[in-house]
Amino acid sequence: MAGAQQNDDGEITDINVTPLVDVCLVLVIIFMAVAPFAVTAGIKVLETRAKAAEGKTTASENVSVKLALDGTLTINGKPTTFEALPQVLLEAITNSKDKMVIVTADAKNKVGQVVTILDTAKQSGAQKLAIMREEAAPAPEGQGG
């Protein structure tokens, strides 16, 4: 015959790949089943520029939080601190009509501070969150390029 002859007394030299394939297929199925649950939780945020929101809502309908470059924080024009932020935001959101919080920050602000404000707003009952970037001041006449 033209096949390989196998001696029953000799050692087995062929590798059995069937268990390896079975384990790999089971792992693929497990990863496919678990992958949809592995999505990281986050905060859904509307992003816009300051001029885009002008005239859309009144001040009584939303809560405006402004973070200055030096770290000062104001809510609806009233200065506050990060320590008092949860209580002040809770009061402001309770009094707002559509429970929307708009965070205005400079492009050079620390991301951690903005995320802290967004997280605190969400925990205080905000239903909508938006981030606005502080518009850059126009260059005086005759300067800039």
C-alpha positions, 0 to 999 in steps of 0.5 A, a space after each residue: 500500500 502507498 500509505 504510511 505504515 504505523 507500528 503499534 509498538 512505536 511512539 506517536 509522532 503526529 500532533 493531534 490538533 483537534 483539541 487545540 482547534 476545539 479550545 480556540 473555537 470555544 474562546 472565539 465564541 466566548 469573546 464574541 458573546 462578551 464583547 458587547 458588554 465590554 463597552 466602556 460606560 461614558 457620558 453622552 455630551 453635546 459639543 458645540 461652539 459658543 455662538 451656535 447656542 445663542 438665542 436657542 434657549 433662555 437662561 431659565 431653561 438651562 444651567 450654565 457652568 463656566 470654568 475660567 482658565 485660572 480655575 474659577 468656577 461660576 454657575 449661572 453667573 454666581 461664583 462657587 468652588 469645586 467643594 460646593 459644586 454638588 449642592 449648587 448644581 443640584 439647586 440649579 438643576 432643580 430650578 431649571 426647566 429642561 435640566 440641561 447643563 452647559 459647561 463652557 471652558 477654555 481650550 487650555 483648561 484641564 480635562 479633569 476639571 471639566 470631566 469632574 463638572 460633567 460627572 457632578 452634573 449628571 449625578 445631580 440630575 442633569 438630563 442633558 449635558 453640553 460642552 462649549 468652547 470659549 471663543 477666542 478674542 479677536 485680534 485688535 486691528 492692525 495686529 495678527 495675521 
